[in-house]
């Protein structure tokens, strides 16, 4: 488990990518470019972000829009503290 990195994507039923990731092709000896079809496939697959949350003891994932993800993940606004009396 990658410590202190946010959950990013769920893979299958059990694996989760933490933090930033990239997708590439793989030859027998090295990494390689994706074909245009593969690029289109993975861009569609990973375009919309996922939100993770606990429901009781169950980790749940929800697909969302980039705008909603940004709204949910934004730190709460700072409130002006009242002066001590």
N, C-alpha and C positions, 0 to 999 in steps of 0.2 A: 504494500500500500504506500502510495506517495504521500508523505506527511505534509500537511499544510497546503496542499494544492486542492483547488475546488473540484468537485465532481463535474465531469464534462459530458460524457456519453455513456450510455449503457450498451453493452455488446451482448446480444443473446439474452439469457435469463440471469446470468450470474456475474459476468465481468463488467467492470466499470473503468473507463479511462479517467484519470485524474489530470487536471491541467491541460495545457496546450498540446496538440498532437498534429501530425501530418500524415497524409496517405501517399504512398509511392508504390511503384511496381518493384518486382524483385526478379532478377535473373538468377542463373545458377551461381554467379560469383559476386553480384553487387546489386545495389539499388538502381532503378531505372525510371524513366518518365512513364506516366500513365498514357494510354491511348486516349484520343479525344472521347471515345465512347465511355471509357472508364472514368475520365474526368467528369463527364456529364452525370454519370451514375452516382459517383461519390458526392458531387456538389449537391445533387438533389437529396441524397440520403442524409447529409450532414448540414444542410442549409439552415434549418430551424433549430434553435437551441433547445435544450432540455432542462427543466427545473427538477431538483431533487428535494424531497421533504420526507420527514418521518410521520407516519400515521400509527401511533402506538409504537410498536417495535418493528414495524414494517417500513422499509425504505421504498418510497413510491417515486415514480418518474412521470413527468408531464411534458408533452411536446408543447411548445409555445412559439410566439412570434419574437423576432429580435427586439421589437419595441417593448413588448411585455416583459421579456427577460431583463432588459435594462431597467425598467421601472421596478421590478421586484427585487433585483440585486443591488439597487442603489442604496447607499447608506441612509439611514433616517436623517431627516433635516435636523440641524442643531436648533435647540430651543433657547431662547434668551432666558437666562436664569434670573429670577427675581432677586433684587438686592436684599441683603440681610437687614433686618430691623433691629 
